[in-house]
Amino acid sequence: MNMNEWFGNAPRLVIKTPATSANMGPGFDCLGMAVDLHNELWVKRLADGESSSITVEGYGAGNSETLDNLIYRTYVDAMHQIGREVVPVALHCVNRVPFARGLGSSSAAAVSGLVLAQLMSEGAFSKDDLMQMATAIDGHPDNVLPALLGGIVIGCMTEDNHVVARKMQPLQGLYAYALIPDYPLPTSKARAAMPDGYSRADVVHNLGHLGFLVASLATGNMDDLADAFSDRIHEPYRLPLMPGIQEAKEIALKNGAMAALVSGAGSTMLILSAEKKDFSETLVALEKVNAGGQLIEVPPIATGVQCYKNEMELEIWP
C-alpha cells in the first residue's frame, strides 16, 4: 500500500509499535525486551457519522480486516472507559511482527489501540493509566510494557493488583537474533503445557537466576549473562512443542551464543550474543523436522511505541 495514496490530503498520523521478546530466561511473565521490528498503524480521522474501517497488509491480511480486530476493540474499550464518544477512524495496519510466534504481536496490537485512544481523546490517559490498561488486557506485563516503554522492563503486580515496573536500557554490545519457525504456537497451547505446581528447588532456581539476571542487566555486566538465563518454569515444558528448536538451541550455543531462549510462548527462539555472529546453521535444525523458518537480527531498542504526525514525533503522555 502506498502511504501517499492512502492518506491523500489527510494528516499523516502513524503509530509505530515494536515487537517484544518476553519470558526472558527465568523471567516468566515479568521480564521482556523491545526489539527493532515494528508494526505500523496508519490513522485517518473521519467525520462524525462516517463508519470506521480497517485494512491490513503483511501478517493477518485478509483475516483481520473487521472491527473485531484487537487494535480497534482496544481503542473502543479505552474510549468507553473514560466516557468518550468513539471517534470514527480509517485504519491501515502494516504488520511486520508474525502472529503466534512469541514476538508480542497481540501486545503490539493492544498498545497500538491504547495509543490510538490517547490520540483521539487528546491525551486523556496518563503514562500509568496506559501501563495499567495494557497489563489488564494482556494479563501480565512482560510483553506490553516493553512495547509501551521500550528497553528491557521488569514488572510485577502489587497485592492490590497495581502493576509496577522498571525500565533498563539495552546493554551496549548485546546482539539479538530471532529464529522464527514457519509453524505457530498459540499461547493457550503453550500455557496448557505447563504444570500447575513446581518443586521448591525449581522455584528457588528461578528466583536466584532472575535476581542475578536483572542485576546483570541493570549494572551492564555482560560477562554474567551467560549464567543468568537458566529457566525451569516454562522452557522445559514448551520446548517439546517446538520441533527443531532444542537442536537449534544447542547449535547456537556451540557457535558462540551467550544464550538461546524461547521467546515469549514460542515458537521463536531468541539468540543473544556479545558479538555479531552468523547463526544461520540453526536453520538446519528446522529443515531436519521439515519445517521452514527465517533468522533475522532483532536489535534491542530503548524506545517503545512512537507516534508521528506528518513525520514529526508526538508526545504520547506528559
C-alpha positions as YAML, in Angstrom:
chain: A
units: angstrom
residues:
- id: 1
  name: MET
  ca: [0.00, 0.00, 0.00]
- id: 2
  name: ASN
  ca: [1.37, 3.40, -0.97]
- id: 3
  name: MET
  ca: [1.30, 5.75, 2.03]
- id: 4
  name: ASN
  ca: [0.82, 8.88, -0.07]
- id: 5
  name: GLU
  ca: [-2.17, 7.39, -1.88]
- id: 6
  name: TRP
  ca: [-3.76, 6.05, 1.32]
- id: 7
  name: PHE
  ca: [-3.55, 9.33, 3.23]
- id: 8
  name: GLY
  ca: [-4.26, 11.61, 0.30]
- id: 9
  name: ASN
  ca: [-4.62, 15.13, 1.70]
- id: 10
  name: ALA
  ca: [-5.28, 13.92, 5.26]
- id: 11
  name: PRO
  ca: [-2.67, 14.44, 8.00]
- id: 12
  name: ARG
  ca: [-0.26, 11.51, 8.17]
- id: 13
  name: LEU
  ca: [-0.86, 10.04, 11.62]
- id: 14
  name: VAL
  ca: [1.27, 6.94, 12.21]
- id: 15
  name: ILE
  ca: [1.67, 4.77, 15.34]
- id: 16
  name: LYS
  ca: [4.80, 2.62, 15.33]
- id: 17
  name: THR
  ca: [4.91, -0.22, 17.89]
- id: 18
  name: PRO
  ca: [7.83, -2.62, 18.45]
- id: 19
  name: ALA
  ca: [7.89, -6.37, 18.75]
- id: 20
  name: THR
  ca: [8.93, -7.75, 22.11]
- id: 21
  name: SER
  ca: [10.59, -10.85, 23.49]
- id: 22
  name: ALA
  ca: [9.06, -11.82, 26.83]
- id: 23
  name: ASN
  ca: [9.52, -14.55, 29.46]
- id: 24
  name: MET
  ca: [13.25, -13.89, 29.16]
- id: 25
  name: GLY
  ca: [15.02, -16.88, 30.66]
- id: 26
  name: PRO
  ca: [13.89, -17.12, 34.30]
- id: 27
  name: GLY
  ca: [11.68, -14.02, 33.90]
- id: 28
  name: PHE
  ca: [8.41, -15.82, 33.20]
- id: 29
  name: ASP
  ca: [5.53, -13.32, 32.93]
- id: 30
  name: CYS
  ca: [7.66, -10.48, 34.31]
- id: 31
  name: LEU
  ca: [10.69, -9.68, 32.12]
- id: 32
  name: GLY
  ca: [10.68, -8.60, 28.47]
- id: 33
  name: MET
  ca: [12.61, -6.61, 25.89]
- id: 34
  name: ALA
  ca: [11.65, -4.38, 22.96]
- id: 35
  name: VAL
  ca: [13.35, -5.18, 19.65]
- id: 36
  name: ASP
  ca: [13.75, -3.38, 16.35]
- id: 37
  name: LEU
  ca: [10.89, -4.96, 14.41]
- id: 38
  name: HIS
  ca: [7.81, -2.75, 14.15]
- id: 39
  name: ASN
  ca: [4.18, -2.76, 13.17]
- id: 40
  name: GLU
  ca: [2.71, 0.48, 11.87]
- id: 41
  name: LEU
  ca: [-0.83, 1.77, 12.24]
- id: 42
  name: TRP
  ca: [-1.88, 4.46, 9.79]
- id: 43
  name: VAL
  ca: [-4.77, 6.55, 11.07]
- id: 44
  name: LYS
  ca: [-7.23, 8.86, 9.35]
- id: 45
  name: ARG
  ca: [-9.77, 10.66, 11.49]
- id: 46
  name: LEU
  ca: [-13.18, 10.56, 9.79]
- id: 47
  name: ALA
  ca: [-16.09, 12.95, 10.00]
- id: 48
  name: ASP
  ca: [-18.82, 12.36, 12.58]
- id: 49
  name: GLY
  ca: [-21.34, 9.90, 11.24]
- id: 50
  name: GLU
  ca: [-18.90, 8.09, 8.98]
- id: 51
  name: SER
  ca: [-18.18, 4.40, 9.59]
- id: 52
  name: SER
  ca: [-14.82, 3.19, 10.86]
- id: 53
  name: SER
  ca: [-12.88, 0.75, 8.70]
- id: 54
  name: ILE
  ca: [-9.69, -1.28, 8.87]
- id: 55
  name: THR
  ca: [-7.39, -2.79, 6.26]
- id: 56
  name: VAL
  ca: [-4.30, -4.93, 6.78]
- id: 57
  name: GLU
  ca: [-1.12, -5.68, 4.86]
- id: 58
  name: GLY
  ca: [1.51, -8.17, 5.92]
- id: 59
  name: TYR
  ca: [0.63, -10.70, 8.62]
- id: 60
  name: GLY
  ca: [-3.13, -11.06, 9.06]
- id: 61
  name: ALA
  ca: [-4.04, -9.61, 5.66]
- id: 62
  name: GLY
  ca: [-7.45, -10.91, 4.68]
- id: 63
  name: ASN
  ca: [-8.16, -12.33, 8.15]
- id: 64
  name: SER
  ca: [-8.07, -9.31, 10.48]
- id: 65
  name: GLU
  ca: [-9.89, -6.68, 8.46]
- id: 66
  name: THR
  ca: [-13.01, -6.34, 10.59]
- id: 67
  name: LEU
  ca: [-13.86, -4.10, 13.52]
- id: 68
  name: ASP
  ca: [-13.30, -7.15, 15.75]
- id: 69
  name: ASN
  ca: [-9.59, -6.52, 15.19]
- id: 70
  name: LEU
  ca: [-7.79, -6.26, 18.57]
- id: 71
  name: ILE
  ca: [-6.50, -2.77, 17.78]
- id: 72
  name: TYR
  ca: [-9.97, -1.40, 17.14]
- id: 73
  name: ARG
  ca: [-11.56, -3.26, 20.07]
- id: 74
  name: THR
  ca: [-8.91, -1.92, 22.43]
- id: 75
  name: TYR
  ca: [-9.44, 1.61, 21.12]
- id: 76
  name: VAL
  ca: [-13.22, 1.43, 21.58]
- id: 77
  name: ASP
  ca: [-12.95, -0.08, 25.07]
- id: 78
  name: ALA
  ca: [-10.48, 2.61, 26.17]
- id: 79
  name: MET
  ca: [-12.73, 5.42, 24.92]
- id: 80
  name: HIS
  ca: [-15.72, 3.89, 26.71]
- id: 81
  name: GLN
  ca: [-13.75, 3.63, 29.97]
- id: 82
  name: ILE
  ca: [-13.50, 7.41, 30.10]
- id: 83
  name: GLY
  ca: [-17.00, 8.06, 28.81]
- id: 84
  name: ARG
  ca: [-15.89, 9.46, 25.46]
- id: 85
  name: GLU
  ca: [-17.61, 9.08, 22.13]
- id: 86
  name: VAL
  ca: [-15.71, 6.82, 19.76]
- id: 87
  name: VAL
  ca: [-14.23, 8.98, 17.02]
- id: 88
  name: PRO
  ca: [-14.68, 7.25, 13.64]
- id: 89
  name: VAL
  ca: [-11.36, 6.33, 12.05]
- id: 90
  name: ALA
  ca: [-9.96, 4.62, 8.99]
- id: 91
  name: LEU
  ca: [-7.07, 2.34, 9.98]
- id: 92
  name: HIS
  ca: [-4.45, 0.60, 7.89]
- id: 93
  name: CYS
  ca: [-2.20, -1.93, 9.64]
- id: 94
  name: VAL
  ca: [1.26, -2.69, 8.31]
- id: 95
  name: ASN
  ca: [2.04, -5.89, 10.20]
- id: 96
  name: ARG
  ca: [5.68, -6.99, 10.23]
- id: 97
  name: VAL
  ca: [5.52, -8.93, 13.52]
- id: 98
  name: PRO
  ca: [4.40, -12.52, 12.83]
- id: 99
  name: PHE
  ca: [1.39, -13.93, 14.65]
- id: 100
  name: ALA
  ca: [1.66, -16.70, 17.28]
- id: 101
  name: ARG
  ca: [5.46, -16.79, 17.19]
- id: 102
  name: GLY
  ca: [6.30, -15.37, 20.62]
- id: 103
  name: LEU
  ca: [7.23, -11.87, 19.44]
- id: 104
  name: GLY
  ca: [4.39, -9.94, 21.03]
- id: 105
  name: SER
  ca: [2.06, -9.38, 18.07]
- id: 106
  name: SER
  ca: [-1.01, -9.24, 20.34]
- id: 107
  name: SER
  ca: [0.72, -6.88, 22.74]
- id: 108
  name: ALA
  ca: [1.74, -4.62, 19.86]
- id: 109
  name: ALA
  ca: [-1.91, -4.53, 18.75]
- id: 110
  name: ALA
  ca: [-3.18, -3.73, 22.25]
- id: 111
  name: VAL
  ca: [-0.61, -0.95, 22.76]
- id: 112
  name: SER
  ca: [-1.42, 0.49, 19.32]
- id: 113
  name: GLY
  ca: [-5.12, 0.56, 20.23]
- id: 114
  name: LEU
  ca: [-4.46, 2.29, 23.54]
- id: 115
  name: VAL
  ca: [-2.26, 4.92, 21.95]
- id: 116
  name: LEU
  ca: [-4.92, 5.48, 19.29]
- id: 117
  name: ALA
  ca: [-7.38, 6.19, 22.13]
- id: 118
  name: GLN
  ca: [-4.83, 8.53, 23.71]
- id: 119
  name: LEU
  ca: [-4.60, 10.50, 20.47]
- id: 120
  name: MET
  ca: [-8.33, 10.58, 19.76]
- id: 121
  name: SER
  ca: [-9.07, 11.64, 23.36]
- id: 122
  name: GLU
  ca: [-6.40, 14.36, 23.17]
- id: 123
  name: GLY
  ca: [-4.30, 12.92, 25.98]
- id: 124
  name: ALA
  ca: [-6.90, 11.72, 28.48]
- id: 125
  name: PHE
  ca: [-4.63, 8.98, 29.89]
- id: 126
  name: SER
  ca: [-1.50, 9.23, 31.99]
- id: 127
  name: LYS
  ca: [1.51, 7.02, 31.45]
- id: 128
  name: ASP
  ca: [0.45, 4.97, 34.48]
- id: 129
  name: ASP
  ca: [-3.10, 4.65, 33.12]
- id: 130
  name: LEU
  ca: [-1.73, 3.18, 29.91]
- id: 131
  name: MET
  ca: [0.54, 0.79, 31.82]
- id: 132
  name: GLN
  ca: [-2.36, -0.48, 33.93]
- id: 133
  name: MET
  ca: [-4.72, -0.83, 30.97]
- id: 134
  name: ALA
  ca: [-2.15, -2.59, 28.80]
- id: 135
  name: THR
  ca: [-1.32, -5.08, 31.55]
- id: 136
  name: ALA
  ca: [-5.01, -5.75, 32.20]
- id: 137
  name: ILE
  ca: [-5.52, -6.59, 28.53]
- id: 138
  name: ASP
  ca: [-2.54, -8.94, 28.30]
- id: 139
  name: GLY
  ca: [-2.78, -10.39, 31.81]
- id: 140
  name: HIS
  ca: [0.91, -9.81, 32.60]
- id: 141
  name: PRO
  ca: [3.41, -7.02, 31.97]
- id: 142
  name: ASP
  ca: [6.34, -8.68, 30.21]
- id: 143
  name: ASN
  ca: [5.18, -8.08, 26.60]
- id: 144
  name: VAL
  ca: [3.02, -4.98, 26.77]
- id: 145
  name: LEU
  ca: [5.29, -2.81, 28.90]
- id: 146
  name: PRO
  ca: [8.40, -3.13, 26.69]
- id: 147
  name: ALA
  ca: [6.13, -2.37, 23.71]
- id: 148
  name: LEU
  ca: [4.86, 0.71, 25.54]
- id: 149
  name: LEU
  ca: [8.07, 1.90, 27.23]
- id: 150
  name: GLY
  ca: [10.90, 0.32, 25.22]
- id: 151
  name: GLY
  ca: [14.10, -1.13, 26.65]
- id: 152
  name: ILE
  ca: [14.16, -4.12, 28.98]
- id: 153
  name: VAL
  ca: [11.33, -3.99, 31.51]
- id: 154
  name: ILE
  ca: [10.84, -5.89, 34.76]
- id: 155
  name: GLY
  ca: [7.29, -5.66, 36.09]
- id: 156
  name: CYS
  ca: [5.08, -7.19, 38.73]
- id: 157
  name: MET
  ca: [1.66, -6.81, 40.32]
- id: 158
  name: THR
  ca: [1.27, -5.41, 43.81]
- id: 159
  name: GLU
  ca: [-1.08, -7.01, 46.34]
- id: 160
  name: ASP
  ca: [-3.84, -4.64, 45.19]
- id: 161
  name: ASN
  ca: [-3.30, -5.58, 41.50]
- id: 162
  name: HIS
  ca: [-1.45, -2.44, 40.50]
- id: 163
  name: VAL
  ca: [1.40, -3.02, 38.07]
- id: 164
  name: VAL
  ca: [4.78, -1.53, 38.93]
- id: 165
  name: ALA
  ca: [7.74, -1.66, 36.57]
- id: 166
  name: ARG
  ca: [11.28, -0.51, 35.99]
- id: 167
  name: LYS
  ca: [12.89, 0.03, 32.62]
- id: 168
  name: MET
  ca: [16.53, -0.80, 31.95]
- id: 169
  name: GLN
  ca: [18.48, 0.34, 28.91]
- id: 170
  name: PRO
  ca: [19.61, -2.37, 26.48]
- id: 171
  name: LEU
  ca: [23.22, -3.34, 27.05]
- id: 172
  name: GLN
  ca: [25.75, -1.88, 24.66]
- id: 173
  name: GLY
  ca: [27.22, -4.65, 22.54]
- id: 174
  name: LEU
  ca: [24.34, -7.06, 23.03]
- id: 175
  name: TYR
  ca: [23.24, -8.61, 19.73]
- id: 176
  name: ALA
  ca: [19.94, -10.42, 19.32]
- id: 177
  name: TYR
  ca: [18.64, -12.72, 16.60]
- id: 178
  name: ALA
  ca: [15.24, -14.33, 16.18]
- id: 179
  name: LEU
  ca: [14.94, -17.83, 14.74]
- id: 180
  name: ILE
  ca: [11.31, -17.82, 13.61]
- id: 181
  name: PRO
  ca: [9.85, -21.19, 12.54]
- id: 182
  name: ASP
  ca: [7.14, -21.23, 9.92]
- id: 183
  name: TYR
  ca: [4.80, -23.01, 12.33]
- id: 184
  name: PRO
  ca: [2.80, -21.14, 15.00]
- id: 185
  name: LEU
  ca: [2.45, -21.96, 18.67]
- id: 186
  name: PRO
  ca: [-0.69, -20.44, 20.19]
- id: 187
  name: THR
  ca: [-0.12, -19.00, 23.65]
- id: 188
  name: SER
  ca: [-3.06, -21.01, 25.01]
- id: 189
  name: LYS
  ca: [-1.39, -24.28, 23.96]
- id: 190
  name: ALA
  ca: [1.97, -23.19, 25.36]
- id: 191
  name: ARG
  ca: [0.41, -22.30, 28.72]
- id: 192
  name: ALA
  ca: [-1.53, -25.55, 28.86]
- id: 193
  name: ALA
  ca: [1.75, -27.48, 28.64]
- id: 194
  name: MET
  ca: [2.98, -26.03, 31.92]
- id: 195
  name: PRO
  ca: [2.39, -27.81, 35.24]
- id: 196
  name: ASP
  ca: [0.09, -26.50, 37.97]
- id: 197
  name: GLY
  ca: [2.88, -26.54, 40.55]
- id: 198
  name: TYR
  ca: [6.67, -26.64, 40.93]
- id: 199
  name: SER
  ca: [9.18, -28.05, 43.38]
- id: 200
  name: ARG
  ca: [10.83, -25.77, 45.88]
- id: 201
  name: ALA
  ca: [14.16, -26.44, 44.16]
- id: 202
  name: ASP
  ca: [12.85, -25.22, 40.80]
- id: 203
  name: VAL
  ca: [11.28, -22.10, 42.32]
- id: 204
  name: VAL
  ca: [14.50, -21.23, 44.17]
- id: 205
  name: HIS
  ca: [16.48, -21.88, 40.98]
- id: 206
  name: ASN
  ca: [14.41, -19.36, 39.04]
- id: 207
  name: LEU
  ca: [14.34, -16.79, 41.82]
- id: 208
  name: GLY
  ca: [18.12, -16.84, 42.09]
- id: 209
  name: HIS
  ca: [18.69, -16.69, 38.36]
- id: 210
  name: LEU
  ca: [16.13, -13.92, 37.85]
- id: 211
  name: GLY
  ca: [17.77, -11.78, 40.54]
- id: 212
  name: PHE
  ca: [21.19, -12.43, 39.02]
- id: 213
  name: LEU
  ca: [19.88, -11.64, 35.52]
- id: 214
  name: VAL
  ca: [18.22, -8.36, 36.50]
- id: 215
  name: ALA
  ca: [21.31, -7.28, 38.46]
- id: 216
  name: SER
  ca: [23.49, -8.04, 35.44]
- id: 217
  name: LEU
  ca: [21.21, -6.11, 33.10]
- id: 218
  name: ALA
  ca: [20.87, -3.16, 35.46]
- id: 219
  name: THR
  ca: [24.62, -2.85, 36.00]
- id: 220
  name: GLY
  ca: [25.58, -3.56, 32.39]
- id: 221
  name: ASN
  ca: [27.57, -6.65, 33.31]
- id: 222
  name: MET
  ca: [27.62, -8.62, 30.08]
- id: 223
  name: ASP
  ca: [30.04, -11.24, 31.45]
- id: 224
  name: ASP
  ca: [27.44, -12.65, 33.84]
- id: 225
  name: LEU
  ca: [24.61, -13.01, 31.34]
- id: 226
  name: ALA
  ca: [25.63, -16.45, 30.10]
- id: 227
  name: ASP
  ca: [25.00, -17.89, 33.58]
- id: 228
  name: ALA
  ca: [21.82, -15.93, 34.25]
- id: 229
  name: PHE
  ca: [19.27, -17.16, 31.69]
- id: 230
  name: SER
  ca: [18.64, -20.67, 33.02]
- id: 231
  name: ASP
  ca: [14.93, -21.44, 33.47]
- id: 232
  name: ARG
  ca: [12.94, -24.31, 34.99]
- id: 233
  name: ILE
  ca: [9.45, -22.75, 34.93]
- id: 234
  name: HIS
  ca: [8.34, -22.61, 31.30]
- id: 235
  name: GLU
  ca: [11.02, -23.51, 28.77]
- id: 236
  name: PRO
  ca: [11.42, -27.23, 29.64]
- id: 237
  name: TYR
  ca: [7.68, -27.76, 29.14]
- id: 238
  name: ARG
  ca: [7.34, -25.72, 25.95]
- id: 239
  name: LEU
  ca: [10.37, -26.88, 24.01]
- id: 240
  name: PRO
  ca: [8.75, -30.26, 23.16]
- id: 241
  name: LEU
  ca: [6.00, -28.29, 21.36]
- id: 242
  name: MET
  ca: [8.60, -26.68, 19.06]
- id: 243
  name: PRO
  ca: [10.11, -29.16, 16.60]
- id: 244
  name: GLY
  ca: [13.76, -28.43, 15.89]
- id: 245
  name: ILE
  ca: [14.20, -25.69, 18.48]
- id: 246
  name: GLN
  ca: [16.07, -27.78, 21.07]
- id: 247
  name: GLU
  ca: [18.66, -28.77, 18.46]
- id: 248
  name: ALA
  ca: [18.78, -25.18, 17.17]
- id: 249
  name: LYS
  ca: [19.50, -24.02, 20.71]
- id: 250
  name: GLU
  ca: [22.39, -26.45, 21.02]
- id: 251
  name: ILE
  ca: [23.78, -25.28, 17.66]
- id: 252
  name: ALA
  ca: [23.54, -21.62, 18.67]
- id: 253
  name: LEU
  ca: [25.38, -22.22, 21.95]
- id: 254
  name: LYS
  ca: [28.04, -24.28, 20.18]
- id: 255
  name: ASN
  ca: [28.56, -21.41, 17.75]
- id: 256
  name: GLY
  ca: [29.20, -18.86, 20.47]
- id: 257
  name: ALA
  ca: [25.82, -17.58, 21.64]
- id: 258
  name: MET
  ca: [25.75, -16.47, 25.26]
- id: 259
  name: ALA
  ca: [22.12, -17.61, 25.49]
- id: 260
  name: ALA
  ca: [19.38, -19.12, 23.36]
- id: 261
  name: LEU
  ca: [15.92, -18.99, 24.85]
- id: 262
  name: VAL
  ca: [12.29, -19.43, 23.98]
- id: 263
  name: SER
  ca: [10.86, -16.03, 23.07]
- id: 264
  name: GLY
  ca: [7.51, -15.40, 24.72]
- id: 265
  name: ALA
  ca: [5.37, -18.51, 24.44]
- id: 266
  name: GLY
  ca: [7.23, -19.63, 21.29]
- id: 267
  name: SER
  ca: [7.73, -20.80, 18.64]
- id: 268
  name: THR
  ca: [10.56, -18.28, 18.10]
- id: 269
  name: MET
  ca: [13.96, -18.78, 19.71]
- id: 270
  name: LEU
  ca: [15.86, -15.64, 20.75]
- id: 271
  name: ILE
  ca: [19.63, -15.90, 20.35]
- id: 272
  name: LEU
  ca: [21.80, -13.47, 22.32]
- id: 273
  name: SER
  ca: [25.45, -12.83, 21.60]
- id: 274
  name: ALA
  ca: [28.21, -10.49, 22.78]
- id: 275
  name: GLU
  ca: [29.34, -10.01, 19.19]
- id: 276
  name: LYS
  ca: [27.84, -10.04, 15.72]
- id: 277
  name: LYS
  ca: [27.77, -13.64, 14.53]
- id: 278
  name: ASP
  ca: [26.35, -15.85, 11.81]
- id: 279
  name: PHE
  ca: [23.85, -18.27, 13.35]
- id: 280
  name: SER
  ca: [22.36, -19.45, 10.06]
- id: 281
  name: GLU
  ca: [23.31, -23.05, 10.90]
- id: 282
  name: THR
  ca: [20.35, -23.05, 13.31]
- id: 283
  name: LEU
  ca: [18.04, -23.16, 10.26]
- id: 284
  name: VAL
  ca: [19.35, -26.67, 9.56]
- id: 285
  name: ALA
  ca: [17.64, -27.88, 12.74]
- id: 286
  name: LEU
  ca: [14.30, -26.71, 11.36]
- id: 287
  name: GLU
  ca: [14.96, -28.31, 7.98]
- id: 288
  name: LYS
  ca: [15.58, -31.66, 9.70]
- id: 289
  name: VAL
  ca: [12.00, -31.66, 11.00]
- id: 290
  name: ASN
  ca: [10.60, -30.49, 7.66]
- id: 291
  name: ALA
  ca: [9.95, -27.00, 8.99]
- id: 292
  name: GLY
  ca: [10.99, -23.81, 7.30]
- id: 293
  name: GLY
  ca: [11.77, -20.57, 9.01]
- id: 294
  name: GLN
  ca: [13.79, -17.41, 8.97]
- id: 295
  name: LEU
  ca: [16.63, -15.98, 11.01]
- id: 296
  name: ILE
  ca: [16.63, -12.20, 11.42]
- id: 297
  name: GLU
  ca: [18.61, -9.78, 13.52]
- id: 298
  name: VAL
  ca: [16.37, -8.00, 16.05]
- id: 299
  name: PRO
  ca: [18.50, -5.38, 17.82]
- id: 300
  name: PRO
  ca: [17.34, -4.50, 21.35]
- id: 301
  name: ILE
  ca: [15.98, -0.93, 21.40]
- id: 302
  name: ALA
  ca: [15.41, 1.69, 24.08]
- id: 303
  name: THR
  ca: [12.27, 3.18, 22.54]
- id: 304
  name: GLY
  ca: [8.74, 1.86, 22.83]
- id: 305
  name: VAL
  ca: [5.68, 2.90, 20.86]
- id: 306
  name: GLN
  ca: [6.05, 6.14, 18.92]
- id: 307
  name: CYS
  ca: [3.57, 8.44, 17.16]
- id: 308
  name: TYR
  ca: [4.17, 10.71, 14.21]
- id: 309
  name: LYS
  ca: [2.05, 13.38, 12.58]
- id: 310
  name: ASN
  ca: [3.37, 14.41, 9.18]
- id: 311
  name: GLU
  ca: [6.69, 12.77, 10.18]
- id: 312
  name: MET
  ca: [7.04, 14.85, 13.36]
- id: 313
  name: GLU
  ca: [7.10, 12.81, 16.57]
- id: 314
  name: LEU
  ca: [4.27, 13.47, 19.00]
- id: 315
  name: GLU
  ca: [4.40, 13.23, 22.78]
- id: 316
  name: ILE
  ca: [2.19, 10.34, 23.89]
- id: 317
  name: TRP
  ca: [1.95, 11.27, 27.58]
- id: 318
  name: PRO
  ca: [3.08, 14.30, 29.58]
...
